[in-house]
Amino acid sequence: MTDVTNALELLTQQNNQLIELEHLLKDEYEILKQHSPDKLIAINKLKNELLIKIDSTDQLLANDAQFIQDKKNGKYSEELKEIENNLLTCKNSNQVNGEIIHKSQLSVERMRTTLLENHTRSTLTYDNKGKTSGGLSSLDLKA
């Protein structure tokens, strides 16, 4: 790909893909707020497909010697700056979504622990020597 038009087309394509990713990340944020796992699975599929396309476009540019030389000479600086700004926006949005997911996972783990503690308390009994027993041992599970 030594044609300047192709390089510009690929840069435009990559920028459009990043804009599309930014929209998907905003949608993902809303879905995370709504706690909708089915929608989250669907949007993650779309996001993964788009990330593959972005990577493919990036590889085309990275393997083009003429583009690399033109880039070193300062050509495409405006296009690359716009792409860099959109990429930074996507990274920030993805980080926010990641924090929401992490906090959700912590909440689920706390709830799980609480439920297990409540189950253990409700199954607590005394053996023939007056010692407490129960919990998971009442299910014949041994660690």
Sequence and secondary structure as in RCSB ss.txt:
>XXXX:A:sequence
MTDVTNALELLTQQNNQLIELEHLLKDEYEILKQHSPDKLIAINKLKNELLIKIDSTDQLLANDAQFIQDKKNGK
YSEELKEIENNLLTCKNSNQVNGEIIHKSQLSVERMRTTLLENHTRSTLTYDNKGKTSGGLSSLDLKA
>XXXX:A:secstr
   HHHHHHHHHHHHHHHHHHHHHHHHHHHHHHHT HHHHHHHHHHHHHHHHHHHHHHHHHHT HHHHHHHHTTT
THHHHHHHHHHHHHHHHHHHHHHHHHHHHHHHHHHHHHHHHHHHHHHT EE TTS EE GGGGGT   
